[in-house]
Amino acid sequence: EVSSKQRSTVLSIALSLLDLGLHVSVAAWLQAEYTGEQRLFWVFIVLALVANLAGIVTYVARNVGGEPPEVGPPQPSPLQQRFQQHPEECVAILMCGVFNTEFVCFLSSSESERLSFRKLGLLSCMIEGVPTLVLQIVFLYEYGWKALVAVSFVYTAVHLTVKLMRVWVIMLTSDCKKAARTPFFANLRAEDAVSLPATYFHWALVLTFIVWLQHAARDEAFALEWLSRQFERLGNATQAAAEAADGAGLGESSWGSGPPLLEIDEWEAAAAAARDEWEDLRGTLDAAYVCALVFFLLACFVNLALFSTYLRAARYAESFRSQELWRRSFTSAFIGAGSIINSGTANAISQDEVGYMITKRHSSAVHLVILAFPTLLIATTVARALDCRNRRCDVAFNGSDAAFYAYFTIAASAPMVWYQFLRLGLYGAAPRHAAR
């Protein structure tokens, strides 16, 4: 039976096994559909298994023996006693440890050894997970969005984030022996049920907008389709003008007989103007992509820095630190991962009113100043450059055209700016009042 203290270990193992299963599925699918692309996937999978095996062998070699006592016969080590008492279970655990070293936590009663196995599990994740993540990104750029690879990519990114955050939380709080005054999630309020999902949705929308900007600015397919749409519009406009002229009785006297509706030199001038116009638009899109990406990453790093400060700084110790953080490291890791999106998620671990107000103020300031307001300005600039009132914007990307990505981002960011501004004003002085 698994004790309550080991639930986070069980959940972490399940998360890692699912991640490994997805990587094996992707490698097998690539071997069947894209022969040759699967080689590096298999290499890093096997390399991670070998690293896990080496770690297990090292652990067993160090713990099956021991220094003989000064008096009396040698006594078996705790690991040897487990081998003698439960040989079949120990063999099964060691075999499973090849896939994830955290299985070996069930053979140890030492908290320090369990922490070591969790860190070793992270090392194995880095050996296999990070290269696989890069390989999936390269594949998606080269061959487009394939369902299995896309799902595996998203899951791998989440898995690595949670694993890294788990070790980071353990490193910051493992020395804390203070019991929690408030259980996890007990300090959340009704307002959080609205604000957190709203900010998560806006964060995901900004990420989607950045992906579209990258496609629009740097993908040749978008450029070709955009230019073809403008030429079609030009041709339709001249055709409509010709029909209007015929309907007005001007007929051949103004337009001549039959195509072309424009002379060759006029078409060349129109084509040159369209190309120049596209170059200006692409420059705007590329600058918008870089700026949006910089602000997006900056917001994530600032939120991560705030969460780390809550767990590390002495002035926040009473409001955030407790031994539950490392005892329930898996839950803490998910809270930390959510705090990267919005630092207000840290209220799930806050212990008092002061901590709650501090996270509210910080999260509102970061989301307003670094994410929502810059995104609104960038999306407005892009919409103005697209000029969808006078040009065709029906260049689709994943089922939606250019106008949708620009205007929907504006429609979602504008109320978010006002909402975060009002929250910042509301909670701005609240920590001082709570402290009094």
Buried (B, 14 or more C-beta within 10 A) or exposed (E): EEEEEBEBBBBBBEBBBEBBEBBBBBBBBBBEEBEEBBEBBBBBBEBBBEBBBEBBEEBBEEBEEBEEEEEEEEEEBBBBEBBEEEEEEBEEBBEBBBBBBBBBBBBBEEEEBBBBBBBBBBBBBBBBBEBBBEBBBEBBEEEEEBEBBBEBBEBBBBBBBBBBBBBBBBBBBBEBEEEBEBEBEEBBEEEBEEBBEBBBEBBEBBBBBBBBBBBBBEEEEBBEBBBEBBBEBBBEEBEEEBEEBEEEEEEEEEBEEEEEBBEEEEBEEBBEEBEEBBEEBBEBBBBBBBBBBEBBEBBBEBBBEBBBBBBBEEEBBBBBBBBBBBBBBBBBBBBBBBBBBBBBBBBBBBBBBBBBBBBBBBBBBBBBBBBBBBBBBBBBBBBEBBEBEEBBBEBEBEEBBBBBBBBBBBEBBBEBBEBBBEBBEEBBEBBEEBEE
